[in-house]
Amino acid sequence: MHKQLELLIMLHDVDLLWKESQDEDTSRKLKKIGFKTAKASEKIAEARQKLVNELEKEIVDRYERLVKRYDRAVAPVLGGICYGCYQVMPTALATDRDRNREIRLCPNCGRFLYWIED
């Protein structure tokens, strides 16, 4: 898998984790079962910044624009379908064996894509 794509998926996961940590209901439930959430936001912000520093600037810029437009800027493709917009991928993309070795965008919604093997 392309190194920048791996970092992008990690950044996306960190952003979703941060969003969850800001939700009062989720935070209360986590505290109730024993998680220490006091410094979680700081740690998440540090992890995010580290990932942003490792990513190429153009990728981060596009990611930030996509996050403003959609909740999820990175979408998996399973069975030839983008799970961001639920459109079928063009045959050329769907049959490319090296599809995770490059950063690809959905031709319909513009999200970053990664393929999950069937």
Chimera marker file (.cmm) of the C-alpha trace (Angstrom):
<marker_set name="trace">
<marker id="1" x="0.000" y="0.000" z="0.000" r="1" g="1" b="0" radius="0.5"/>
<marker id="2" x="1.197" y="3.517" z="-0.810" r="1" g="1" b="0" radius="0.5"/>
<marker id="3" x="2.802" y="5.102" z="2.284" r="1" g="1" b="0" radius="0.5"/>
<marker id="4" x="0.892" y="8.379" z="1.891" r="1" g="1" b="0" radius="0.5"/>
<marker id="5" x="-2.364" y="6.426" z="1.584" r="1" g="1" b="0" radius="0.5"/>
<marker id="6" x="-1.619" y="4.595" z="4.839" r="1" g="1" b="0" radius="0.5"/>
<marker id="7" x="-0.941" y="7.914" z="6.577" r="1" g="1" b="0" radius="0.5"/>
<marker id="8" x="-4.125" y="9.366" z="5.112" r="1" g="1" b="0" radius="0.5"/>
<marker id="9" x="-6.216" y="6.484" z="6.458" r="1" g="1" b="0" radius="0.5"/>
<marker id="10" x="-4.590" y="6.933" z="9.880" r="1" g="1" b="0" radius="0.5"/>
<marker id="11" x="-5.310" y="10.691" z="9.794" r="1" g="1" b="0" radius="0.5"/>
<marker id="12" x="-8.917" y="9.956" z="8.941" r="1" g="1" b="0" radius="0.5"/>
<marker id="13" x="-9.181" y="7.527" z="11.870" r="1" g="1" b="0" radius="0.5"/>
<marker id="14" x="-7.620" y="10.057" z="14.244" r="1" g="1" b="0" radius="0.5"/>
<marker id="15" x="-10.076" y="12.735" z="13.089" r="1" g="1" b="0" radius="0.5"/>
<marker id="16" x="-13.009" y="10.400" z="13.676" r="1" g="1" b="0" radius="0.5"/>
<marker id="17" x="-11.628" y="9.529" z="17.116" r="1" g="1" b="0" radius="0.5"/>
<marker id="18" x="-11.302" y="13.226" z="17.961" r="1" g="1" b="0" radius="0.5"/>
<marker id="19" x="-14.879" y="13.832" z="16.830" r="1" g="1" b="0" radius="0.5"/>
<marker id="20" x="-16.081" y="11.001" z="19.084" r="1" g="1" b="0" radius="0.5"/>
<marker id="21" x="-14.060" y="12.330" z="22.020" r="1" g="1" b="0" radius="0.5"/>
<marker id="22" x="-15.791" y="15.705" z="21.706" r="1" g="1" b="0" radius="0.5"/>
<marker id="23" x="-19.232" y="14.133" z="21.990" r="1" g="1" b="0" radius="0.5"/>
<marker id="24" x="-20.438" y="14.498" z="25.576" r="1" g="1" b="0" radius="0.5"/>
<marker id="25" x="-22.543" y="11.332" z="25.495" r="1" g="1" b="0" radius="0.5"/>
<marker id="26" x="-19.666" y="9.200" z="24.238" r="1" g="1" b="0" radius="0.5"/>
<marker id="27" x="-17.239" y="10.810" z="26.671" r="1" g="1" b="0" radius="0.5"/>
<marker id="28" x="-19.560" y="10.104" z="29.595" r="1" g="1" b="0" radius="0.5"/>
<marker id="29" x="-19.932" y="6.458" z="28.555" r="1" g="1" b="0" radius="0.5"/>
<marker id="30" x="-16.162" y="6.035" z="28.229" r="1" g="1" b="0" radius="0.5"/>
<marker id="31" x="-15.564" y="7.527" z="31.672" r="1" g="1" b="0" radius="0.5"/>
<marker id="32" x="-18.224" y="5.253" z="33.126" r="1" g="1" b="0" radius="0.5"/>
<marker id="33" x="-16.402" y="2.120" z="31.916" r="1" g="1" b="0" radius="0.5"/>
<marker id="34" x="-13.019" y="3.354" z="33.154" r="1" g="1" b="0" radius="0.5"/>
<marker id="35" x="-11.347" y="5.253" z="30.312" r="1" g="1" b="0" radius="0.5"/>
<marker id="36" x="-9.359" y="8.327" z="31.285" r="1" g="1" b="0" radius="0.5"/>
<marker id="37" x="-10.459" y="11.013" z="28.872" r="1" g="1" b="0" radius="0.5"/>
<marker id="38" x="-9.002" y="14.125" z="30.523" r="1" g="1" b="0" radius="0.5"/>
<marker id="39" x="-5.953" y="14.382" z="28.251" r="1" g="1" b="0" radius="0.5"/>
<marker id="40" x="-7.395" y="12.480" z="25.320" r="1" g="1" b="0" radius="0.5"/>
<marker id="41" x="-7.977" y="15.574" z="23.185" r="1" g="1" b="0" radius="0.5"/>
<marker id="42" x="-4.388" y="16.711" z="23.652" r="1" g="1" b="0" radius="0.5"/>
<marker id="43" x="-2.989" y="13.302" z="22.737" r="1" g="1" b="0" radius="0.5"/>
<marker id="44" x="-5.263" y="13.062" z="19.703" r="1" g="1" b="0" radius="0.5"/>
<marker id="45" x="-4.207" y="16.553" z="18.558" r="1" g="1" b="0" radius="0.5"/>
<marker id="46" x="-0.532" y="15.567" z="18.902" r="1" g="1" b="0" radius="0.5"/>
<marker id="47" x="-1.061" y="12.375" z="16.911" r="1" g="1" b="0" radius="0.5"/>
<marker id="48" x="-2.952" y="14.311" z="14.235" r="1" g="1" b="0" radius="0.5"/>
<marker id="49" x="-0.214" y="16.915" z="13.896" r="1" g="1" b="0" radius="0.5"/>
<marker id="50" x="2.436" y="14.215" z="13.567" r="1" g="1" b="0" radius="0.5"/>
<marker id="51" x="0.480" y="12.602" z="10.721" r="1" g="1" b="0" radius="0.5"/>
<marker id="52" x="-0.129" y="15.957" z="8.997" r="1" g="1" b="0" radius="0.5"/>
<marker id="53" x="3.614" y="16.659" z="9.133" r="1" g="1" b="0" radius="0.5"/>
<marker id="54" x="4.360" y="13.351" z="7.403" r="1" g="1" b="0" radius="0.5"/>
<marker id="55" x="1.796" y="13.822" z="4.628" r="1" g="1" b="0" radius="0.5"/>
<marker id="56" x="2.416" y="15.799" z="1.454" r="1" g="1" b="0" radius="0.5"/>
<marker id="57" x="0.944" y="19.301" z="1.626" r="1" g="1" b="0" radius="0.5"/>
<marker id="58" x="-1.264" y="18.826" z="-1.464" r="1" g="1" b="0" radius="0.5"/>
<marker id="59" x="-2.817" y="15.711" z="0.054" r="1" g="1" b="0" radius="0.5"/>
<marker id="60" x="-3.508" y="17.471" z="3.374" r="1" g="1" b="0" radius="0.5"/>
<marker id="61" x="-5.047" y="20.452" z="1.576" r="1" g="1" b="0" radius="0.5"/>
<marker id="62" x="-7.372" y="18.233" z="-0.453" r="1" g="1" b="0" radius="0.5"/>
<marker id="63" x="-8.212" y="16.167" z="2.645" r="1" g="1" b="0" radius="0.5"/>
<marker id="64" x="-9.158" y="19.309" z="4.599" r="1" g="1" b="0" radius="0.5"/>
<marker id="65" x="-11.433" y="20.461" z="1.754" r="1" g="1" b="0" radius="0.5"/>
<marker id="66" x="-13.117" y="17.046" z="1.624" r="1" g="1" b="0" radius="0.5"/>
<marker id="67" x="-13.621" y="16.975" z="5.411" r="1" g="1" b="0" radius="0.5"/>
<marker id="68" x="-15.478" y="20.277" z="5.182" r="1" g="1" b="0" radius="0.5"/>
<marker id="69" x="-17.726" y="18.819" z="2.487" r="1" g="1" b="0" radius="0.5"/>
<marker id="70" x="-18.252" y="15.296" z="3.856" r="1" g="1" b="0" radius="0.5"/>
<marker id="71" x="-17.964" y="13.665" z="7.268" r="1" g="1" b="0" radius="0.5"/>
<marker id="72" x="-15.716" y="11.048" z="5.730" r="1" g="1" b="0" radius="0.5"/>
<marker id="73" x="-12.987" y="12.149" z="3.345" r="1" g="1" b="0" radius="0.5"/>
<marker id="74" x="-11.533" y="8.670" z="2.879" r="1" g="1" b="0" radius="0.5"/>
<marker id="75" x="-13.733" y="5.833" z="1.682" r="1" g="1" b="0" radius="0.5"/>
<marker id="76" x="-13.196" y="2.119" z="1.198" r="1" g="1" b="0" radius="0.5"/>
<marker id="77" x="-14.049" y="0.385" z="-2.044" r="1" g="1" b="0" radius="0.5"/>
<marker id="78" x="-15.555" y="-3.048" z="-1.659" r="1" g="1" b="0" radius="0.5"/>
<marker id="79" x="-16.938" y="-5.109" z="-4.499" r="1" g="1" b="0" radius="0.5"/>
<marker id="80" x="-16.168" y="-2.274" z="-6.907" r="1" g="1" b="0" radius="0.5"/>
<marker id="81" x="-18.388" y="0.193" z="-5.000" r="1" g="1" b="0" radius="0.5"/>
<marker id="82" x="-17.222" y="3.431" z="-3.344" r="1" g="1" b="0" radius="0.5"/>
<marker id="83" x="-18.597" y="3.361" z="0.180" r="1" g="1" b="0" radius="0.5"/>
<marker id="84" x="-18.554" y="7.154" z="0.285" r="1" g="1" b="0" radius="0.5"/>
<marker id="85" x="-21.100" y="7.741" z="-2.473" r="1" g="1" b="0" radius="0.5"/>
<marker id="86" x="-22.168" y="4.145" z="-3.227" r="1" g="1" b="0" radius="0.5"/>
<marker id="87" x="-21.359" y="4.425" z="-6.914" r="1" g="1" b="0" radius="0.5"/>
<marker id="88" x="-19.833" y="1.617" z="-8.943" r="1" g="1" b="0" radius="0.5"/>
<marker id="89" x="-16.216" y="2.247" z="-9.863" r="1" g="1" b="0" radius="0.5"/>
<marker id="90" x="-15.264" y="2.430" z="-13.546" r="1" g="1" b="0" radius="0.5"/>
<marker id="91" x="-13.925" y="-0.866" z="-14.869" r="1" g="1" b="0" radius="0.5"/>
<marker id="92" x="-10.414" y="0.566" z="-15.320" r="1" g="1" b="0" radius="0.5"/>
<marker id="93" x="-10.193" y="1.367" z="-11.611" r="1" g="1" b="0" radius="0.5"/>
<marker id="94" x="-11.992" y="-1.742" z="-10.427" r="1" g="1" b="0" radius="0.5"/>
<marker id="95" x="-9.692" y="-4.131" z="-12.301" r="1" g="1" b="0" radius="0.5"/>
<marker id="96" x="-6.355" y="-2.392" z="-11.646" r="1" g="1" b="0" radius="0.5"/>
<marker id="97" x="-4.224" y="-4.728" z="-9.542" r="1" g="1" b="0" radius="0.5"/>
<marker id="98" x="-2.000" y="-1.909" z="-8.207" r="1" g="1" b="0" radius="0.5"/>
<marker id="99" x="-4.893" y="0.281" z="-7.096" r="1" g="1" b="0" radius="0.5"/>
<marker id="100" x="-3.691" y="0.648" z="-3.467" r="1" g="1" b="0" radius="0.5"/>
<marker id="101" x="-0.175" y="1.510" z="-4.580" r="1" g="1" b="0" radius="0.5"/>
<marker id="102" x="-1.294" y="4.942" z="-5.716" r="1" g="1" b="0" radius="0.5"/>
<marker id="103" x="-3.535" y="7.563" z="-4.223" r="1" g="1" b="0" radius="0.5"/>
<marker id="104" x="-6.841" y="7.393" z="-6.076" r="1" g="1" b="0" radius="0.5"/>
<marker id="105" x="-9.901" y="9.593" z="-5.939" r="1" g="1" b="0" radius="0.5"/>
<marker id="106" x="-13.484" y="8.583" z="-6.561" r="1" g="1" b="0" radius="0.5"/>
<marker id="107" x="-14.491" y="9.955" z="-9.977" r="1" g="1" b="0" radius="0.5"/>
<marker id="108" x="-17.974" y="10.643" z="-8.589" r="1" g="1" b="0" radius="0.5"/>
<marker id="109" x="-17.544" y="12.149" z="-5.085" r="1" g="1" b="0" radius="0.5"/>
<marker id="110" x="-13.808" y="12.980" z="-5.085" r="1" g="1" b="0" radius="0.5"/>
<marker id="111" x="-13.027" y="11.127" z="-1.837" r="1" g="1" b="0" radius="0.5"/>
<marker id="112" x="-9.717" y="9.387" z="-1.345" r="1" g="1" b="0" radius="0.5"/>
<marker id="113" x="-10.142" y="5.667" z="-1.976" r="1" g="1" b="0" radius="0.5"/>
<marker id="114" x="-8.606" y="2.478" z="-0.686" r="1" g="1" b="0" radius="0.5"/>
<marker id="115" x="-9.578" y="-1.007" z="-1.798" r="1" g="1" b="0" radius="0.5"/>
<marker id="116" x="-10.562" y="-3.814" z="0.494" r="1" g="1" b="0" radius="0.5"/>
<marker id="117" x="-10.071" y="-7.168" z="-1.151" r="1" g="1" b="0" radius="0.5"/>
<marker id="118" x="-13.182" y="-9.321" z="-1.534" r="1" g="1" b="0" radius="0.5"/>
<link id1="1" id2="2" r="1" g="1" b="0" radius="0.2"/>
<link id1="2" id2="3" r="1" g="1" b="0" radius="0.2"/>
<link id1="3" id2="4" r="1" g="1" b="0" radius="0.2"/>
<link id1="4" id2="5" r="1" g="1" b="0" radius="0.2"/>
<link id1="5" id2="6" r="1" g="1" b="0" radius="0.2"/>
<link id1="6" id2="7" r="1" g="1" b="0" radius="0.2"/>
<link id1="7" id2="8" r="1" g="1" b="0" radius="0.2"/>
<link id1="8" id2="9" r="1" g="1" b="0" radius="0.2"/>
<link id1="9" id2="10" r="1" g="1" b="0" radius="0.2"/>
<link id1="10" id2="11" r="1" g="1" b="0" radius="0.2"/>
<link id1="11" id2="12" r="1" g="1" b="0" radius="0.2"/>
<link id1="12" id2="13" r="1" g="1" b="0" radius="0.2"/>
<link id1="13" id2="14" r="1" g="1" b="0" radius="0.2"/>
<link id1="14" id2="15" r="1" g="1" b="0" radius="0.2"/>
<link id1="15" id2="16" r="1" g="1" b="0" radius="0.2"/>
<link id1="16" id2="17" r="1" g="1" b="0" radius="0.2"/>
<link id1="17" id2="18" r="1" g="1" b="0" radius="0.2"/>
<link id1="18" id2="19" r="1" g="1" b="0" radius="0.2"/>
<link id1="19" id2="20" r="1" g="1" b="0" radius="0.2"/>
<link id1="20" id2="21" r="1" g="1" b="0" radius="0.2"/>
<link id1="21" id2="22" r="1" g="1" b="0" radius="0.2"/>
<link id1="22" id2="23" r="1" g="1" b="0" radius="0.2"/>
<link id1="23" id2="24" r="1" g="1" b="0" radius="0.2"/>
<link id1="24" id2="25" r="1" g="1" b="0" radius="0.2"/>
<link id1="25" id2="26" r="1" g="1" b="0" radius="0.2"/>
<link id1="26" id2="27" r="1" g="1" b="0" radius="0.2"/>
<link id1="27" id2="28" r="1" g="1" b="0" radius="0.2"/>
<link id1="28" id2="29" r="1" g="1" b="0" radius="0.2"/>
<link id1="29" id2="30" r="1" g="1" b="0" radius="0.2"/>
<link id1="30" id2="31" r="1" g="1" b="0" radius="0.2"/>
<link id1="31" id2="32" r="1" g="1" b="0" radius="0.2"/>
<link id1="32" id2="33" r="1" g="1" b="0" radius="0.2"/>
<link id1="33" id2="34" r="1" g="1" b="0" radius="0.2"/>
<link id1="34" id2="35" r="1" g="1" b="0" radius="0.2"/>
<link id1="35" id2="36" r="1" g="1" b="0" radius="0.2"/>
<link id1="36" id2="37" r="1" g="1" b="0" radius="0.2"/>
<link id1="37" id2="38" r="1" g="1" b="0" radius="0.2"/>
<link id1="38" id2="39" r="1" g="1" b="0" radius="0.2"/>
<link id1="39" id2="40" r="1" g="1" b="0" radius="0.2"/>
<link id1="40" id2="41" r="1" g="1" b="0" radius="0.2"/>
<link id1="41" id2="42" r="1" g="1" b="0" radius="0.2"/>
<link id1="42" id2="43" r="1" g="1" b="0" radius="0.2"/>
<link id1="43" id2="44" r="1" g="1" b="0" radius="0.2"/>
<link id1="44" id2="45" r="1" g="1" b="0" radius="0.2"/>
<link id1="45" id2="46" r="1" g="1" b="0" radius="0.2"/>
<link id1="46" id2="47" r="1" g="1" b="0" radius="0.2"/>
<link id1="47" id2="48" r="1" g="1" b="0" radius="0.2"/>
<link id1="48" id2="49" r="1" g="1" b="0" radius="0.2"/>
<link id1="49" id2="50" r="1" g="1" b="0" radius="0.2"/>
<link id1="50" id2="51" r="1" g="1" b="0" radius="0.2"/>
<link id1="51" id2="52" r="1" g="1" b="0" radius="0.2"/>
<link id1="52" id2="53" r="1" g="1" b="0" radius="0.2"/>
<link id1="53" id2="54" r="1" g="1" b="0" radius="0.2"/>
<link id1="54" id2="55" r="1" g="1" b="0" radius="0.2"/>
<link id1="55" id2="56" r="1" g="1" b="0" radius="0.2"/>
<link id1="56" id2="57" r="1" g="1" b="0" radius="0.2"/>
<link id1="57" id2="58" r="1" g="1" b="0" radius="0.2"/>
<link id1="58" id2="59" r="1" g="1" b="0" radius="0.2"/>
<link id1="59" id2="60" r="1" g="1" b="0" radius="0.2"/>
<link id1="60" id2="61" r="1" g="1" b="0" radius="0.2"/>
<link id1="61" id2="62" r="1" g="1" b="0" radius="0.2"/>
<link id1="62" id2="63" r="1" g="1" b="0" radius="0.2"/>
<link id1="63" id2="64" r="1" g="1" b="0" radius="0.2"/>
<link id1="64" id2="65" r="1" g="1" b="0" radius="0.2"/>
<link id1="65" id2="66" r="1" g="1" b="0" radius="0.2"/>
<link id1="66" id2="67" r="1" g="1" b="0" radius="0.2"/>
<link id1="67" id2="68" r="1" g="1" b="0" radius="0.2"/>
<link id1="68" id2="69" r="1" g="1" b="0" radius="0.2"/>
<link id1="69" id2="70" r="1" g="1" b="0" radius="0.2"/>
<link id1="70" id2="71" r="1" g="1" b="0" radius="0.2"/>
<link id1="71" id2="72" r="1" g="1" b="0" radius="0.2"/>
<link id1="72" id2="73" r="1" g="1" b="0" radius="0.2"/>
<link id1="73" id2="74" r="1" g="1" b="0" radius="0.2"/>
<link id1="74" id2="75" r="1" g="1" b="0" radius="0.2"/>
<link id1="75" id2="76" r="1" g="1" b="0" radius="0.2"/>
<link id1="76" id2="77" r="1" g="1" b="0" radius="0.2"/>
<link id1="77" id2="78" r="1" g="1" b="0" radius="0.2"/>
<link id1="78" id2="79" r="1" g="1" b="0" radius="0.2"/>
<link id1="79" id2="80" r="1" g="1" b="0" radius="0.2"/>
<link id1="80" id2="81" r="1" g="1" b="0" radius="0.2"/>
<link id1="81" id2="82" r="1" g="1" b="0" radius="0.2"/>
<link id1="82" id2="83" r="1" g="1" b="0" radius="0.2"/>
<link id1="83" id2="84" r="1" g="1" b="0" radius="0.2"/>
<link id1="84" id2="85" r="1" g="1" b="0" radius="0.2"/>
<link id1="85" id2="86" r="1" g="1" b="0" radius="0.2"/>
<link id1="86" id2="87" r="1" g="1" b="0" radius="0.2"/>
<link id1="87" id2="88" r="1" g="1" b="0" radius="0.2"/>
<link id1="88" id2="89" r="1" g="1" b="0" radius="0.2"/>
<link id1="89" id2="90" r="1" g="1" b="0" radius="0.2"/>
<link id1="90" id2="91" r="1" g="1" b="0" radius="0.2"/>
<link id1="91" id2="92" r="1" g="1" b="0" radius="0.2"/>
<link id1="92" id2="93" r="1" g="1" b="0" radius="0.2"/>
<link id1="93" id2="94" r="1" g="1" b="0" radius="0.2"/>
<link id1="94" id2="95" r="1" g="1" b="0" radius="0.2"/>
<link id1="95" id2="96" r="1" g="1" b="0" radius="0.2"/>
<link id1="96" id2="97" r="1" g="1" b="0" radius="0.2"/>
<link id1="97" id2="98" r="1" g="1" b="0" radius="0.2"/>
<link id1="98" id2="99" r="1" g="1" b="0" radius="0.2"/>
<link id1="99" id2="100" r="1" g="1" b="0" radius="0.2"/>
<link id1="100" id2="101" r="1" g="1" b="0" radius="0.2"/>
<link id1="101" id2="102" r="1" g="1" b="0" radius="0.2"/>
<link id1="102" id2="103" r="1" g="1" b="0" radius="0.2"/>
<link id1="103" id2="104" r="1" g="1" b="0" radius="0.2"/>
<link id1="104" id2="105" r="1" g="1" b="0" radius="0.2"/>
<link id1="105" id2="106" r="1" g="1" b="0" radius="0.2"/>
<link id1="106" id2="107" r="1" g="1" b="0" radius="0.2"/>
<link id1="107" id2="108" r="1" g="1" b="0" radius="0.2"/>
<link id1="108" id2="109" r="1" g="1" b="0" radius="0.2"/>
<link id1="109" id2="110" r="1" g="1" b="0" radius="0.2"/>
<link id1="110" id2="111" r="1" g="1" b="0" radius="0.2"/>
<link id1="111" id2="112" r="1" g="1" b="0" radius="0.2"/>
<link id1="112" id2="113" r="1" g="1" b="0" radius="0.2"/>
<link id1="113" id2="114" r="1" g="1" b="0" radius="0.2"/>
<link id1="114" id2="115" r="1" g="1" b="0" radius="0.2"/>
<link id1="115" id2="116" r="1" g="1" b="0" radius="0.2"/>
<link id1="116" id2="117" r="1" g="1" b="0" radius="0.2"/>
<link id1="117" id2="118" r="1" g="1" b="0" radius="0.2"/>
</marker_set>
